[in-house]
Amino acid sequence: MSIISLILTFIIVLLLVGLSGVCAGSEAAILSASRIRLHHLAKKGNPRASIILEIQKSLGAFISALLFVNTWLNIAVTALVTSIMTEAFGPVGAVYVIPIMGFLITIYAEVLPKIYIYNDPERSVMALAPIFKPFYMIFSPITQFIDKIARLSLRLVGMNGASENQEDSSQEDLRGAIDLYGGPNVQTRHERAMLRSILDLADVEASEIMTHRKKMLMLDASLPPDQIVDKVLSAPYTRIPIWKDQMDNIIGVLHTKDLLRAVRSLKGDLTKFDITKIASPAWFIPATTTLFAQLEAFRERREHFALVVDEYGDLEGMLTLEDILEEIVGEIVDEHDVELPGVRLTPEGSYLVDGSVTIRDLNRLFDWNLSDEHASTIAGLILQETKQIPEVGQTFMIHGFRVDILRRQRHQITQVKLTPPIHTAE
């Protein structure tokens, strides 16, 4: 082989290895490019971003085309180098090809281009966008033919090439992106918790965050008018359920503004006051209603207050629009609220927690991962995990947390001390 032929062959080998590297880099770029960033760029009118998003809709076929071309490029360059080596060294030259081509293809056609692409995949994929579309159009018929042969081969051996699980994973992708959105500061942690809470609205039921009937302020309709007015004025709430004969018999909901209007219209003469005439009809919802559905219902009905009932129609508690908003943004306290968070940090790093504190609030506040699948409060979690009603002074290990029972009122756990694992302690 002449020197000119050798130089020409060497240039062809470098060219084929370079093209193989472009294919490997293109694969890395299209797979690692952020769809979110590309979507924002496409909305701003960037045509290259639109091309990439269109290709990502049929990503499997595009990757197949890249692999097809890359495979044949590697075969071609290996065959070319083999012919040179056998001509130069005889049959033993074919053995020399293995380490030489292994080194060239691994370093320069696979590792190097992918390392470069991973440094800035969006910029790389945008640079390659103009050649992606014609490339895909040219090789698409070939990859479709190969795909049919592959699926037929699988069926011949009794296997199905179709995926049995085609569920949309967009929400899982979004949750993963939220978890990756991190930082050491408290603000970032709160933002992450808010974003997770928005996604959880469709999975959390009203019974999990409602105010239990034991904690509800309700008014007896048979009370004297002056007592009703005094109770309403001393209450920190604007909407109060009214019951008659028995507490489960809710006959309406009193709004403090309606009460004030009625008192003013009567010019202070409470002898003519009738609470049943100014109370609004009560709105009852099932305990299994999701927060997302209830948020939509609150918006449609333009109401902020609902009473929660179980499957037998018995009153379980109440749910407000503020309760749902607090699931997203955290506790909202105004100047009339009675602030009873129910959680206190001790000097040794443990937490004194009321039994009625919800697991979701603890997880959101401290970035814990306590299970709320079968119980909504910390007391409920203890009962669920221990399968007993603990005595004061007992200690348990639950999900890695040390739980000391501090107070119990009859069969209800009212206060515990939680000691988190070292890696979750604040």
Sequence and secondary structure as in RCSB ss.txt:
>XXXX:A:sequence
MSIISLILTFIIVLLLVGLSGVCAGSEAAILSASRIRLHHLAKKGNPRASIILEIQKSLGAFISALLFVNTWLNI
AVTALVTSIMTEAFGPVGAVYVIPIMGFLITIYAEVLPKIYIYNDPERSVMALAPIFKPFYMIFSPITQFIDKIA
RLSLRLVGMNGASENQEDSSQEDLRGAIDLYGGPNVQTRHERAMLRSILDLADVEASEIMTHRKKMLMLDASLPP
DQIVDKVLSAPYTRIPIWKDQMDNIIGVLHTKDLLRAVRSLKGDLTKFDITKIASPAWFIPATTTLFAQLEAFRE
RREHFALVVDEYGDLEGMLTLEDILEEIVGEIVDEHDVELPGVRLTPEGSYLVDGSVTIRDLNRLFDWNLSDEHA
STIAGLILQETKQIPEVGQTFMIHGFRVDILRRQRHQITQVKLTPPIHTAE
>XXXX:A:secstr
  HHHHHHHHHHHHHHHHHHHHHHHHHHHHHHS HHHHHHHHHTT HHHHHHHHHHHTHHHHHHHHHHHHHHHHH
HHHHHHHHHHHHHHGGGHHHHHHHHHHHHHHIIIIIHHHHHHHHSHHHHHHHHHHHHHHHHHHHHHHHHHHHHHH
HHHHHHTT   S S     HHHHHHHHHHH   SSHHHHHHHHHHHHHHHTTT BHHHHSEEGGG   EETTS H
HHHHHHHHHSS SEEEEE SSTT EEEEEEHHHHHHHHHHTTT GGG  HHHH B   EEETT BHHHHHHHHHH
HT  EEEEE TTS EEEEEEHHHHHHHHH     TTS     EEE TTS EEEETTSBHHHHHHHHT     SS 
SBHHHHHHHHHSS   TT EEEETTEEEEEEEEETTEEEEEEEE  GGG  
